[in-house]
Amino acid sequence: MIKALGSTLDGSNIPGSTAPASNIPHVVGLFADQPVAEVNQVVKSCGLDLVQLCGRESLDYCQQVETQVIK
């Protein structure tokens, strides 16, 4: 829940939101220009929920990552 300027945002009253925000944080790994096999190995061994790719990864590369990708 976020309180700012006298209003409260809890996920249900944010424009464009379809569901309340989760109280459980996501575990995100950041990678730049690493081999996709290495990224997938870290995803599995660390239990990552998301991967953020910060390099020059292609769409094909993103589709090979075995979890959700932020690009």
Secondary structure, 3 states (H helix, E strand, C coil): CEEECCEEECCCCCCCCCCCCCCCCCCEEEECCCCHHHHHHHHHHHCCCEEEECCCCCHHHHHHCCCEEEC
